Amino acid sequence: MKPSRSALCIAVLILLPGCHGIPRPPVAVVPHVDLARFMGDWYVIANIPTYIEAGAHNAVESYRLLPDSTIATTFTFRAGAFDGPAKRYTPRGFVVPGTRNAVWGMRFVWPIKADYRISYLDPDYRVTVVAREKRDYVWIMAREPQIPDAAYEALVRFIGEQGYDTTRIQRVPQRWPAPAAAP
């Protein structure tokens, strides 16, 4: 006897909630972040962009620790081209207690705080990877607008080891005037 279509649909609906993907380990976070050293400007070298970042050029994320221990954040970029319209966003960061400053909530719109995990940070605080537990967005950032290709490739491998689809990572175009030569 062949089961009816409705019986098959009911069976799928009953069994579907029990189907879960293979659980992934949590995204790595660094053991500790010295917030004072982390503050300042970070050039966005590459990312899996959010909706607002798609097509960003000269993207820079800046952090400033406030007296109430929150983090004033300013995200600036040019939309679509180096001479595109200037964009500026000012979310607020909140360190999650008990994470040794490595996990933040980033609030763009009240009351929602987006997951923000400092997953990699070199000892000199020159290069970082900020990830999310959902593995939907990621940012490679540095204190300078460019990093060596070998360092970039190593960071992309690290991101892949965290369970990200690295084919979605895009370099963010950075072009800045050369610094003036010393006299």
JOLINRA-V167754 format. One line per field, one symbol per residue. ss: DSSP state (A for helix, B for strand, O for the rest). phi: phi as a letter, one per 30 degrees, with the letter a starting at -180 (. if undefined). burial: + if it has 16 or more other C-alpha atoms within 10 Angstrom, else -. Layout:
ss->???
phi->???
burial->???
This chain:
ss->OOOOAAAAAAAAAAAAOOOOOOOOOOOOOOOOOOAAAAOBBBBBBBBBOOAAAOOBBBBBBBBBBOOOOBBBBBBBBBBOOOOOOBBBBOOBBBBOOOOOOOBBBBBBBOOBBBBBBBBBBOOOOOBBBBBOOOOOOBBBBBOOOOOOAAAAAAAAAAAAAOOOOAAAOBBOBOOOOOOOOOO
phi->.ddddddddddddddedddbdddcdeddbddabdeddddjcbdddaacddedceidbhdbcbbbdcedidcdbbcbacdiadcdddbbbbdccbddeichicbbccccbdcdcddbcdcbadechcbbbcbbedicbabcbbdcdbbeeddedddddeddddjddddddbdcdbbbddddddd
burial->--------------------------++++--+-+--++-+++++++++---+-+++++++++++----++++++++++--+--------+++++-----+++++++-----+-+++++++-----+++++++---+++++++-++-----+--++-++--+-+-+--++++++---------
